[in-house]
């Protein structure tokens, strides 16, 4: 079975899609898929589908009906491949169900595997390998997580976790590329990211670094000015000491700004 949740939901067996069209069975399959290999409790499924407070009295029976529908779809696909039973894949456990498939058949696992290898390469100072591995992790994504599924409470948590993980991997890959001197190549990506996340200090710091390295000192300082204005206006706080340190390094025309980012900044006051 091949499972993809990093984008539109796709679950294939023997080349046949086993994704139901009805909304609630899709939610059930999505939660099982995103937690592949783990127990998903009936309580979790009920919370996802209705919310604990609003669940109907027949909620447990309805969950069983949705599981039966999923097994029927899997059984149909297994017949095309020579037989077998869906109960061997969608397993009933005490208290819930498990989608029992190989980790390498799930795009989330492949993403995490590349991401972890990339972070290890970064820690070892192998920035080229880190960039390649983290880039491979990001290539497993085909869009926002479960973009075509209406998510409830449980899936919302999982989707947010994965989206934050993707952003963290993207930040690390950009760090690797900055250390490889790929400043010009990063400008477009960082312009888009800082527009999407205007209060994200790490991304703004990376954009400032890339702009300065490309000879756009004034624009790098403008990015800081806009970030500070938003933070003060919307949250009533100043930029972090690290971001202020980068701004001061740019003002002082520090030749090696990336080295400056690695030094422990001195205590600074409010930056203007």
Backbone as JSON, one array per atom type, in Angstrom:
{
  "sequence": "XXXXXXXXXXXXXXXXXXXXXXXXXXXXXXXXXXXXXXXXXXXXXXXXXXXXXXXXXXXXXXXXXXXXXXXXXXXXXXXXXXXXXXXXXXXXXXXXXXXXXXXXXXXXXXXXXXXXXXXXXXXXXXXXXXXXXXXXXXXXXXXXXXXXXXXXXXXXXXXXXXXXXXXXXXXXXXXXXXXXXXXXXXXXXXXXXXXXXXXXXXXXXXXXXXXXXXXXXXXXXXXXXXXXXXXXXXXXXXXXXXXXXXXXXXXXXXXXXXXXXXXXXXXXXXXX",
  "N": [[0.85, -1.19, 0.0], [0.46, 2.24, -0.76], [0.83, 5.36, 0.68], [-0.09, 8.73, 0.8], [-0.1, 11.8, 2.35], [0.91, 14.3, 2.45], [-0.12, 16.65, 1.03], [-2.78, 16.38, -1.35], [-5.0, 13.73, -0.27], [-3.94, 10.47, -0.85], [-4.28, 7.06, -1.24], [-3.19, 4.03, -2.2], [-3.57, 0.69, -3.4], [-2.23, -2.08, -4.93], [-2.21, -0.52, -7.21], [-4.71, 0.61, -7.24], [-6.99, 3.02, -6.17], [-8.0, 3.47, -2.81], [-9.4, 5.37, -1.55], [-12.19, 6.72, -0.05], [-15.18, 8.45, -1.2], [-17.05, 9.71, 0.42], [-17.33, 12.09, 3.1], [-16.84, 11.63, 5.96], [-15.81, 8.91, 6.14], [-13.45, 9.46, 4.69], [-12.13, 11.15, 6.45], [-11.65, 9.36, 8.54], [-9.94, 7.51, 7.27], [-7.85, 9.27, 6.69], [-6.85, 10.0, 9.23], [-6.0, 7.51, 10.17], [-4.07, 7.02, 8.23], [-2.2, 9.12, 8.52], [-1.25, 8.46, 10.94], [-0.03, 6.05, 10.52], [0.79, 2.69, 11.32], [0.5, 3.1, 14.0], [-1.62, 2.87, 16.91], [-4.87, 4.02, 16.58], [-7.26, 5.3, 18.5], [-10.73, 4.51, 19.18], [-11.96, 6.57, 20.52], [-10.4, 8.75, 19.7], [-11.07, 8.82, 16.99], [-13.8, 9.4, 17.13], [-13.67, 11.93, 18.32], [-12.41, 13.29, 16.25], [-14.34, 13.14, 14.19], [-16.77, 14.23, 15.17], [-16.35, 15.64, 17.52], [-16.04, 15.37, 20.99], [-18.07, 16.34, 22.71], [-20.23, 16.71, 21.02], [-20.81, 14.31, 19.85], [-22.88, 11.78, 18.43], [-25.15, 9.36, 19.96], [-24.84, 6.98, 18.68], [-22.22, 6.93, 17.86], [-19.96, 5.17, 18.14], [-20.84, 2.89, 16.77], [-21.17, 4.0, 14.25], [-18.52, 4.63, 13.59], [-17.52, 2.02, 13.38], [-18.95, 1.25, 11.13], [-17.8, 2.93, 9.18], [-15.19, 1.94, 9.2], [-15.68, -0.62, 8.24], [-16.48, 0.04, 5.64], [-14.1, 1.07, 4.59], [-12.52, -1.23, 4.7], [-13.85, -2.78, 2.82], [-13.24, -1.42, 0.46], [-10.46, -1.8, 0.44], [-10.36, -4.6, 0.32], [-11.48, -5.02, -2.22], [-9.45, -3.93, -3.8], [-7.39, -5.67, -3.14], [-8.23, -8.06, -4.24], [-7.68, -7.69, -6.9], [-5.01, -8.04, -6.89], [-4.54, -10.66, -6.39], [-5.7, -11.58, -4.07], [-6.24, -11.92, -0.46], [-6.77, -10.33, 2.75], [-8.43, -7.47, 3.95], [-8.4, -7.11, 6.65], [-5.89, -7.76, 7.44], [-4.44, -5.56, 6.96], [-5.84, -3.21, 7.76], [-6.16, -3.23, 10.88], [-7.93, -4.48, 13.69], [-7.53, -3.41, 16.95], [-7.21, -3.64, 20.56], [-9.32, -1.26, 21.74], [-9.15, 0.31, 19.46], [-7.92, 0.99, 16.11], [-5.46, 0.05, 13.64], [-3.56, 1.09, 10.88], [-1.72, -0.99, 9.26], [1.08, -0.81, 7.75], [4.13, -0.76, 5.81], [6.68, 1.46, 6.93], [8.19, 2.8, 4.94], [6.4, 3.07, 2.91], [4.9, 5.27, 3.32], [4.5, 8.7, 2.84], [4.99, 10.59, 4.84], [6.81, 9.3, 6.53], [9.02, 9.06, 4.81], [9.62, 11.76, 4.41], [10.36, 12.49, 7.06], [12.56, 10.83, 7.44], [14.49, 11.75, 5.53], [14.68, 14.36, 6.5], [15.72, 14.06, 9.1], [18.21, 12.91, 8.5], [19.31, 15.03, 7.09], [19.48, 17.01, 9.09], [21.37, 15.82, 10.74], [23.59, 15.92, 9.05], [23.92, 18.69, 8.92], [24.67, 19.25, 11.56], [27.12, 18.02, 11.52], [28.53, 19.69, 9.94], [28.51, 19.34, 7.22], [27.43, 20.91, 4.82], [26.64, 20.8, 2.14], [25.66, 18.16, 1.74], [23.65, 18.33, 3.63], [21.95, 20.29, 2.51], [21.1, 18.91, 0.21], [19.8, 16.65, 1.3], [17.83, 17.75, 2.98], [16.47, 19.16, 1.06], [15.49, 17.01, -0.43], [13.7, 15.99, 1.42], [11.78, 18.04, 1.46], [10.83, 17.81, -1.12], [9.1, 15.69, -1.02], [6.67, 16.69, -0.46], [3.49, 17.68, -1.77], [1.9, 19.79, -1.65], [-0.25, 21.65, 0.66], [-0.83, 19.86, 3.74], [-3.1, 17.18, 3.55], [-4.92, 18.56, 1.87], [-7.33, 18.27, 0.57], [-9.15, 17.28, 2.35], [-11.65, 17.57, 4.81], [-10.86, 18.61, 7.88], [-11.03, 17.57, 11.31], [-10.85, 17.95, 14.91], [-8.71, 16.25, 15.79], [-7.19, 15.66, 13.46], [-6.52, 18.25, 12.78], [-4.55, 18.94, 14.65], [-2.5, 17.17, 13.91], [-2.01, 17.98, 11.28], [-1.12, 20.62, 11.69], [1.21, 20.09, 13.14], [2.79, 18.76, 11.2], [2.97, 20.73, 9.22], [4.4, 22.72, 10.57], [6.73, 21.32, 10.97], [7.59, 21.02, 8.33], [8.16, 23.73, 7.72], [10.25, 24.18, 9.51], [12.2, 22.44, 8.46], [12.57, 23.66, 6.0], [13.68, 26.1, 6.81], [16.12, 25.14, 7.86], [17.28, 24.06, 5.55], [17.63, 26.38, 4.06], [19.47, 27.68, 5.7], [21.66, 25.95, 5.3], [22.11, 26.42, 2.56], [22.76, 29.13, 2.61], [25.22, 29.01, 3.88], [26.6, 27.78, 1.91], [26.93, 29.75, 0.12], [24.86, 30.47, -1.6], [23.34, 32.81, -2.05], [22.03, 34.56, -3.91], [20.31, 32.77, -5.23], [18.46, 32.28, -3.27], [16.89, 34.5, -2.83], [14.33, 34.93, -4.04], [12.78, 32.84, -2.92], [12.94, 33.46, -0.18], [11.77, 35.99, -0.17], [9.13, 35.31, -0.74], [8.52, 33.64, 1.45], [8.83, 35.35, 3.69], [6.8, 37.1, 3.14], [4.61, 35.47, 3.49], [4.92, 34.76, 6.15], [5.14, 37.16, 7.98], [5.9, 37.87, 10.59], [7.83, 36.15, 11.33], [10.79, 35.71, 12.73], [13.21, 34.3, 12.27], [13.15, 33.69, 9.5], [13.12, 36.28, 8.46], [15.6, 37.13, 9.36], [17.26, 35.43, 7.88], [16.64, 36.35, 5.32], [17.57, 38.98, 5.46], [20.3, 38.43, 5.73], [20.88, 37.18, 3.24], [20.23, 39.24, 1.44], [22.06, 41.25, 2.19], [24.47, 39.98, 1.58], [24.23, 39.98, -1.14], [24.68, 42.54, -1.81], [22.68, 44.35, -1.2], [22.31, 46.24, 0.98], [20.68, 48.33, 1.98], [18.12, 47.34, 1.54], [18.11, 45.08, 3.13], [18.18, 46.29, 5.64], [15.73, 47.54, 5.52], [13.99, 45.37, 5.63], [14.41, 44.61, 8.27], [13.4, 46.91, 9.53], [10.68, 46.83, 8.84], [9.92, 44.4, 10.0], [10.37, 44.94, 12.73], [8.53, 47.02, 13.11], [6.08, 45.72, 12.73], [6.15, 43.8, 14.8], [6.19, 45.46, 17.07], [3.8, 46.92, 16.72], [1.8, 44.93, 16.54], [2.3, 43.01, 18.53], [3.55, 44.25, 20.59], [6.26, 43.98, 21.22], [9.88, 43.93, 20.98], [12.19, 43.05, 18.3], [14.06, 39.94, 18.48], [17.13, 39.5, 20.35], [19.04, 38.27, 18.74], [18.24, 38.92, 16.09], [18.42, 41.7, 16.21], [21.16, 41.84, 16.56], [22.08, 41.01, 14.05], [21.14, 43.13, 12.52], [22.73, 45.22, 13.53], [25.22, 44.32, 12.77], [25.0, 44.56, 10.01], [24.67, 47.33, 9.79], [27.2, 48.06, 10.6], [28.64, 47.21, 8.51], [29.75, 44.6, 8.49], [32.02, 42.4, 7.2], [31.93, 39.6, 7.06], [29.1, 38.49, 7.46], [27.73, 36.14, 8.01], [29.46, 34.85, 9.75], [29.19, 36.59, 11.82], [26.62, 36.03, 12.62], [26.99, 33.69, 13.97], [28.38, 34.34, 16.21], [28.1, 34.95, 19.7], [25.73, 37.27, 20.56], [26.17, 40.55, 21.95], [24.56, 42.15, 24.76], [21.82, 44.1, 23.8], [19.93, 47.08, 23.32], [16.72, 48.53, 22.54], [16.14, 48.49, 19.08], [16.25, 50.73, 16.36]],
  "CA": [[0.0, 0.0, 0.0], [1.19, 3.5, -0.84], [0.03, 6.37, 1.37], [0.39, 10.1, 0.7], [-0.93, 12.79, 3.03], [1.58, 15.59, 2.34], [-0.8, 17.17, -0.15], [-4.07, 15.68, -1.41], [-4.98, 12.37, 0.25], [-3.85, 9.37, -1.81], [-3.97, 5.75, -0.68], [-3.29, 3.09, -3.3], [-3.17, -0.7, -3.17], [-2.22, -2.75, -6.24], [-2.5, 0.47, -8.23], [-6.12, 1.0, -7.16], [-7.26, 3.95, -5.07], [-8.94, 3.0, -1.8], [-9.89, 6.57, -0.86], [-13.65, 6.87, -0.23], [-15.64, 9.78, -1.59], [-17.81, 10.3, 1.51], [-16.47, 12.93, 3.92], [-16.4, 11.06, 7.23], [-14.84, 7.84, 5.91], [-12.17, 10.06, 4.28], [-11.48, 11.61, 7.68], [-11.17, 8.18, 9.25], [-8.76, 7.01, 6.56], [-6.78, 10.26, 6.82], [-6.25, 9.9, 10.56], [-5.28, 6.24, 10.19], [-2.91, 7.13, 7.34], [-1.2, 10.04, 9.06], [-0.71, 7.76, 12.11], [0.19, 4.68, 10.05], [1.61, 1.88, 12.2], [0.17, 3.41, 15.39], [-3.0, 2.66, 17.31], [-5.78, 5.16, 16.6], [-8.35, 4.84, 19.34], [-12.09, 4.87, 18.79], [-12.2, 7.9, 21.1], [-9.76, 9.73, 18.82], [-11.87, 8.89, 15.77], [-15.03, 10.11, 17.48], [-13.31, 13.34, 18.5], [-12.14, 13.83, 14.92], [-15.53, 13.19, 13.35], [-17.86, 15.02, 15.72], [-16.04, 16.31, 18.77], [-16.57, 14.53, 22.07], [-19.31, 16.89, 23.28], [-21.32, 16.68, 20.04], [-20.91, 12.98, 19.23], [-24.18, 11.11, 18.6], [-25.11, 8.15, 20.77], [-24.43, 5.87, 17.81], [-20.9, 7.26, 17.31], [-19.09, 3.98, 18.06], [-21.35, 2.05, 15.69], [-20.88, 4.67, 12.98], [-17.09, 4.42, 13.33], [-17.4, 0.65, 12.9], [-19.47, 1.24, 9.75], [-16.8, 3.55, 8.31], [-14.07, 0.99, 9.1], [-16.14, -1.68, 7.33], [-16.44, 0.58, 4.27], [-12.69, 1.13, 4.18], [-12.07, -2.6, 4.46], [-14.44, -3.23, 1.56], [-12.43, -0.83, -0.61], [-9.16, -2.47, 0.43], [-10.59, -5.96, -0.16], [-11.66, -4.95, -3.68], [-8.13, -3.72, -4.4], [-6.58, -6.86, -2.91], [-8.67, -9.09, -5.18], [-6.97, -7.44, -8.16], [-3.62, -8.47, -6.74], [-4.43, -12.1, -6.09], [-6.38, -11.97, -2.84], [-5.81, -11.45, 0.85], [-7.84, -9.76, 3.55], [-8.19, -6.12, 4.44], [-8.17, -7.15, 8.1], [-4.45, -7.88, 7.64], [-3.87, -4.22, 6.78], [-6.58, -2.36, 8.68], [-6.26, -4.21, 11.96], [-8.63, -4.13, 14.92], [-6.73, -3.55, 18.17], [-7.98, -3.27, 21.75], [-9.57, 0.17, 21.86], [-9.08, 1.09, 18.23], [-7.52, 0.38, 14.84], [-4.12, 0.39, 13.13], [-3.27, 0.85, 9.47], [-0.44, -1.68, 9.42], [1.82, -0.81, 6.49], [5.57, -0.5, 5.96], [6.95, 2.91, 7.05], [8.7, 3.37, 3.7], [5.29, 3.27, 1.99], [4.17, 6.46, 3.77], [5.31, 9.87, 2.51], [5.42, 11.24, 6.08], [8.03, 8.62, 6.99], [10.12, 9.43, 3.91], [9.95, 13.14, 4.76], [11.06, 12.52, 8.34], [13.84, 10.15, 7.27], [15.39, 12.7, 4.87], [14.87, 15.52, 7.37], [16.63, 13.69, 10.19], [19.55, 12.75, 7.92], [19.79, 16.36, 6.77], [19.86, 17.69, 10.33], [22.65, 15.23, 11.19], [24.64, 16.47, 8.19], [24.15, 20.07, 9.35], [25.43, 19.21, 12.8], [28.47, 17.59, 11.19], [29.16, 20.71, 9.12], [28.46, 18.96, 5.81], [26.31, 21.72, 4.37], [26.17, 20.36, 0.82], [24.8, 17.0, 1.96], [22.47, 18.79, 4.36], [21.07, 20.94, 1.56], [20.52, 17.89, -0.66], [18.89, 15.78, 2.05], [16.68, 18.55, 3.4], [15.72, 19.42, -0.17], [14.76, 15.79, -0.76], [12.56, 15.93, 2.35], [10.76, 18.99, 1.02], [10.28, 17.35, -2.39], [8.04, 14.71, -0.8], [5.41, 17.42, -0.31], [2.79, 18.01, -3.01], [0.98, 20.87, -1.31], [-0.62, 21.62, 2.08], [-1.21, 18.54, 4.26], [-4.51, 16.78, 3.44], [-5.57, 19.77, 1.38], [-8.67, 17.96, 0.05], [-9.91, 16.61, 3.41], [-12.17, 18.43, 5.85], [-10.23, 18.07, 9.08], [-11.6, 17.84, 12.61], [-9.94, 18.34, 15.99], [-7.48, 15.43, 15.86], [-6.4, 15.88, 12.25], [-5.99, 19.62, 12.81], [-3.3, 18.89, 15.42], [-1.49, 16.47, 13.11], [-1.69, 18.84, 10.14], [-0.29, 21.73, 12.18], [2.52, 19.53, 13.49], [3.53, 18.49, 9.98], [3.26, 21.99, 8.54], [5.48, 23.36, 11.31], [7.93, 20.54, 10.69], [8.06, 21.4, 6.99], [8.76, 25.05, 7.78], [11.54, 24.03, 10.17], [13.13, 21.83, 7.51], [12.89, 24.68, 5.0], [14.63, 27.01, 7.44], [17.43, 24.49, 7.95], [17.85, 23.97, 4.21], [18.07, 27.72, 3.7], [20.72, 27.88, 6.44], [22.71, 25.21, 4.59], [22.4, 27.1, 1.3], [23.47, 30.36, 2.93], [26.61, 28.65, 4.17], [27.2, 27.38, 0.64], [27.07, 30.95, -0.7], [23.8, 30.51, -2.62], [22.51, 33.92, -1.6], [21.16, 35.05, -4.98], [19.27, 31.77, -5.5], [17.5, 32.23, -2.17], [16.16, 35.75, -2.66], [12.92, 34.76, -4.39], [12.15, 31.97, -1.93], [12.83, 34.18, 1.08], [10.78, 37.05, -0.35], [7.81, 34.68, -0.63], [8.31, 33.14, 2.81], [8.64, 36.46, 4.62], [5.47, 37.65, 2.87], [3.65, 34.54, 4.09], [5.12, 34.75, 7.61], [5.8, 38.45, 8.21], [6.41, 38.0, 11.96], [8.78, 35.05, 11.56], [12.09, 36.38, 12.86], [14.28, 33.52, 11.66], [13.09, 33.88, 8.05], [13.55, 37.65, 8.19], [17.05, 37.15, 9.58], [17.87, 34.79, 6.72], [16.45, 37.24, 4.17], [18.51, 40.08, 5.66], [21.64, 37.92, 5.45], [21.02, 36.97, 1.8], [20.23, 40.55, 0.78], [23.33, 41.93, 2.48], [25.52, 39.3, 0.82], [24.04, 40.32, -2.55], [24.95, 43.96, -1.99], [21.46, 45.13, -0.98], [22.33, 46.59, 2.4], [19.52, 49.15, 2.33], [16.92, 46.51, 1.56], [18.21, 44.23, 4.32], [17.78, 47.11, 6.77], [14.3, 47.77, 5.39], [13.33, 44.16, 6.13], [14.43, 44.72, 9.73], [12.5, 48.0, 9.95], [9.3, 46.36, 8.72], [9.7, 43.37, 11.02], [10.26, 45.59, 14.04], [7.28, 47.77, 13.16], [4.98, 44.76, 12.9], [6.24, 43.21, 16.14], [5.8, 46.48, 18.04], [2.4, 47.29, 16.54], [0.87, 43.81, 16.72], [2.56, 42.23, 19.73], [4.13, 45.09, 21.64], [7.58, 43.49, 21.59], [10.99, 44.23, 20.09], [12.82, 41.86, 17.71], [14.96, 39.2, 19.36], [18.51, 39.96, 20.42], [19.77, 37.74, 17.58], [17.9, 39.72, 14.9], [19.03, 43.02, 16.41], [22.59, 41.65, 16.34], [22.3, 41.0, 12.6], [20.94, 44.5, 12.04], [23.91, 46.01, 13.89], [26.34, 43.87, 11.93], [24.8, 45.17, 8.69], [24.98, 48.76, 9.92], [28.65, 48.2, 10.74], [29.24, 46.64, 7.3], [30.53, 43.42, 8.83], [32.34, 41.71, 5.95], [31.48, 38.21, 7.15], [27.88, 38.55, 8.24], [27.37, 34.81, 8.49], [30.26, 34.6, 10.95], [28.6, 37.41, 12.87], [25.43, 35.36, 13.13], [27.41, 32.58, 14.8], [28.94, 34.84, 17.45], [27.13, 35.26, 20.73], [25.54, 38.72, 20.54], [26.2, 41.29, 23.21], [23.25, 42.67, 25.13], [21.48, 45.29, 23.06], [18.65, 47.68, 23.68], [15.75, 48.61, 21.45], [16.74, 48.91, 17.82], [15.36, 51.58, 15.6]],
  "C": [[0.88, 1.24, 0.0], [0.31, 4.62, -0.31], [0.69, 7.73, 1.22], [-0.6, 11.03, 1.38], [-0.33, 14.19, 2.93], [1.15, 16.29, 1.05], [-2.19, 16.57, -0.18], [-3.93, 14.24, -0.9], [-4.94, 11.36, -0.9], [-3.48, 8.1, -1.07], [-4.25, 4.73, -1.79], [-2.89, 1.7, -2.84], [-3.32, -1.45, -4.49], [-2.6, -1.79, -7.36], [-3.92, 0.97, -8.24], [-6.32, 1.91, -5.96], [-8.28, 3.35, -4.12], [-9.46, 4.17, -0.97], [-11.39, 6.7, -1.1], [-14.01, 8.29, -0.61], [-16.39, 10.47, -0.46], [-16.88, 10.97, 2.52], [-15.95, 12.23, 5.17], [-15.51, 9.84, 7.05], [-13.48, 8.35, 5.45], [-11.41, 10.57, 5.5], [-10.89, 10.44, 8.45], [-9.9, 7.65, 8.59], [-7.58, 7.98, 6.71], [-6.08, 10.14, 8.16], [-5.47, 8.59, 10.7], [-4.0, 6.33, 9.37], [-1.81, 8.0, 7.92], [-0.54, 9.45, 10.31], [-0.41, 6.3, 11.76], [1.16, 3.94, 10.97], [1.33, 2.1, 13.67], [-1.31, 3.11, 15.65], [-3.75, 4.0, 17.28], [-7.02, 4.71, 17.36], [-9.7, 5.25, 18.78], [-12.43, 6.26, 19.32], [-11.61, 8.99, 20.22], [-10.57, 9.91, 17.53], [-13.17, 9.64, 16.01], [-14.76, 11.61, 17.65], [-13.06, 14.0, 17.16], [-13.43, 14.07, 14.14], [-16.6, 14.15, 13.86], [-17.45, 15.97, 16.85], [-16.72, 15.53, 19.88], [-17.92, 15.03, 22.57], [-20.5, 16.73, 22.33], [-21.52, 15.32, 19.4], [-22.3, 12.38, 19.46], [-24.03, 9.85, 19.44], [-24.6, 6.95, 19.98], [-23.02, 6.04, 17.26], [-20.02, 6.03, 17.13], [-19.53, 3.07, 16.92], [-21.07, 2.68, 14.32], [-19.4, 4.53, 12.61], [-16.87, 3.01, 12.78], [-17.89, 0.53, 11.46], [-18.46, 1.84, 8.78], [-15.59, 2.63, 8.13], [-14.45, -0.14, 8.14], [-16.09, -1.21, 5.89], [-15.0, 0.64, 3.76], [-12.15, -0.27, 3.87], [-12.64, -3.16, 3.16], [-13.63, -2.7, 0.38], [-11.08, -1.52, -0.72], [-9.3, -3.89, -0.09], [-10.74, -5.98, -1.68], [-10.32, -4.78, -4.38], [-7.25, -4.96, -4.25], [-6.98, -8.0, -3.86], [-7.95, -8.95, -6.52], [-5.54, -7.94, -8.1], [-3.47, -9.92, -6.33], [-5.02, -12.51, -4.77], [-5.73, -11.46, -1.58], [-6.99, -10.84, 1.57], [-7.47, -8.38, 4.04], [-7.91, -6.09, 5.93], [-6.69, -7.34, 8.44], [-3.75, -6.53, 7.53], [-4.52, -3.23, 7.74], [-7.01, -3.24, 9.86], [-7.04, -3.64, 13.14], [-7.73, -4.43, 16.11], [-7.63, -3.26, 19.38], [-8.12, -1.75, 21.85], [-9.54, 0.96, 20.58], [-8.6, 0.29, 17.04], [-6.12, 0.87, 14.45], [-4.06, 0.11, 11.64], [-1.84, 0.32, 9.42], [0.26, -1.8, 8.07], [3.27, -0.44, 6.76], [5.82, 1.0, 6.02], [7.4, 3.54, 5.73], [7.61, 3.6, 2.66], [4.47, 4.52, 2.33], [5.04, 7.69, 3.52], [5.77, 10.63, 3.75], [6.72, 10.62, 6.59], [9.22, 9.01, 6.11], [10.58, 10.86, 4.19], [10.8, 13.19, 6.02], [12.45, 11.88, 8.22], [14.87, 11.08, 6.62], [15.7, 13.88, 5.79], [15.86, 15.22, 8.48], [18.06, 13.52, 9.68], [20.15, 14.12, 7.58], [20.23, 17.14, 8.0], [21.18, 17.13, 10.87], [23.81, 15.77, 10.35], [24.95, 17.92, 8.56], [25.0, 20.1, 10.61], [26.88, 18.82, 12.57], [29.21, 18.61, 10.34], [29.21, 20.39, 7.65], [27.26, 19.65, 5.17], [25.78, 21.3, 3.01], [25.25, 19.16, 0.96], [23.52, 17.41, 2.67], [21.47, 19.43, 3.41], [20.36, 19.91, 0.68], [19.48, 17.05, 0.08], [17.64, 16.54, 2.5], [15.82, 18.92, 2.19], [14.91, 18.21, -0.59], [13.55, 15.62, 0.15], [11.43, 16.84, 1.87], [10.11, 18.55, -0.3], [9.21, 16.28, -2.22], [6.67, 15.38, -0.66], [4.83, 17.76, -1.66], [1.78, 19.14, -2.79], [0.69, 20.83, 0.18], [-1.1, 20.24, 2.51], [-2.72, 18.32, 4.15], [-5.37, 17.93, 2.94], [-7.01, 19.51, 0.93], [-9.54, 17.23, 1.08], [-10.38, 17.66, 4.41], [-11.72, 17.88, 7.2], [-11.0, 18.48, 10.32], [-10.51, 18.11, 13.62], [-8.63, 17.56, 15.97], [-6.6, 15.65, 14.63], [-5.79, 17.28, 12.23], [-4.66, 19.67, 13.56], [-2.19, 18.27, 14.59], [-1.05, 17.32, 11.92], [-0.79, 19.98, 10.57], [1.11, 21.26, 12.52], [3.37, 19.32, 12.24], [3.9, 19.78, 9.24], [4.38, 22.75, 9.24], [6.8, 22.64, 11.08], [8.5, 20.88, 9.33], [8.75, 22.76, 7.02], [10.13, 24.99, 8.45], [12.6, 23.43, 9.26], [13.53, 22.85, 6.44], [13.87, 25.7, 5.56], [16.03, 26.42, 7.48], [18.08, 24.37, 6.58], [18.35, 25.32, 3.73], [19.37, 28.06, 4.43], [21.88, 27.19, 5.73], [23.1, 25.93, 3.31], [23.1, 28.44, 1.53], [24.95, 30.08, 3.17], [27.36, 28.18, 2.93], [27.33, 28.56, -0.34], [26.0, 31.11, -1.78], [22.81, 31.64, -2.34], [21.53, 34.39, -2.69], [20.01, 34.07, -5.25], [18.16, 31.76, -4.45], [16.59, 33.44, -2.1], [14.67, 35.6, -2.95], [12.16, 33.94, -3.36], [11.93, 32.72, -0.61], [11.85, 35.35, 0.98], [9.37, 36.49, -0.18], [7.52, 34.26, 0.81], [8.07, 34.27, 3.8], [7.32, 37.19, 4.37], [4.39, 36.78, 3.51], [3.7, 34.58, 5.61], [5.84, 36.04, 8.03], [6.35, 38.65, 9.62], [7.44, 36.93, 12.31], [10.2, 35.59, 11.56], [13.22, 35.62, 12.18], [14.31, 33.72, 10.15], [13.53, 35.29, 7.67], [15.06, 37.79, 8.36], [17.77, 36.54, 8.39], [17.78, 35.68, 5.48], [17.41, 38.42, 4.27], [19.93, 39.65, 5.3], [21.87, 37.77, 3.95], [21.08, 38.3, 1.05], [21.55, 41.28, 0.98], [24.47, 41.32, 1.66], [25.42, 39.6, -0.68], [24.24, 41.81, -2.82], [23.75, 44.86, -1.78], [21.33, 45.49, 0.49], [21.09, 47.36, 2.8], [18.25, 48.32, 2.44], [16.92, 45.58, 2.77], [17.77, 45.01, 5.55], [16.29, 47.44, 6.73], [13.49, 46.57, 5.88], [13.3, 44.2, 7.66], [13.43, 45.77, 10.21], [11.05, 47.53, 9.92], [8.97, 45.3, 9.76], [9.5, 44.02, 12.38], [8.94, 46.33, 14.18], [6.09, 46.85, 13.41], [4.97, 44.18, 14.32], [5.77, 44.2, 17.21], [4.31, 46.76, 17.95], [1.45, 46.16, 16.91], [1.06, 43.07, 18.03], [3.14, 43.04, 20.88], [5.49, 44.63, 22.1], [8.61, 43.94, 20.57], [11.5, 42.94, 19.44], [13.8, 41.21, 18.69], [16.37, 39.8, 19.32], [19.3, 39.5, 19.19], [19.49, 38.57, 16.32], [18.49, 41.12, 15.02], [20.55, 42.95, 16.18], [22.92, 41.66, 14.86], [22.13, 42.42, 12.04], [22.16, 45.37, 12.32], [25.12, 45.6, 13.07], [26.23, 44.46, 10.53], [25.12, 46.66, 8.74], [26.48, 49.0, 9.98], [29.41, 47.63, 9.54], [30.18, 45.49, 7.61], [30.76, 42.61, 7.56], [31.8, 40.29, 5.95], [30.25, 38.16, 8.05], [27.49, 37.19, 8.79], [28.2, 34.42, 9.71], [29.7, 35.39, 12.12], [27.36, 36.75, 13.46], [25.77, 34.22, 14.07], [27.99, 33.05, 16.13], [27.82, 35.13, 18.45], [26.97, 36.78, 20.8], [25.66, 39.33, 21.92], [24.79, 41.77, 23.5], [23.0, 43.97, 24.4], [20.15, 45.82, 23.55], [17.72, 47.67, 22.49], [16.45, 49.12, 20.22], [15.75, 49.76, 17.05], [15.48, 51.32, 14.14]]
}
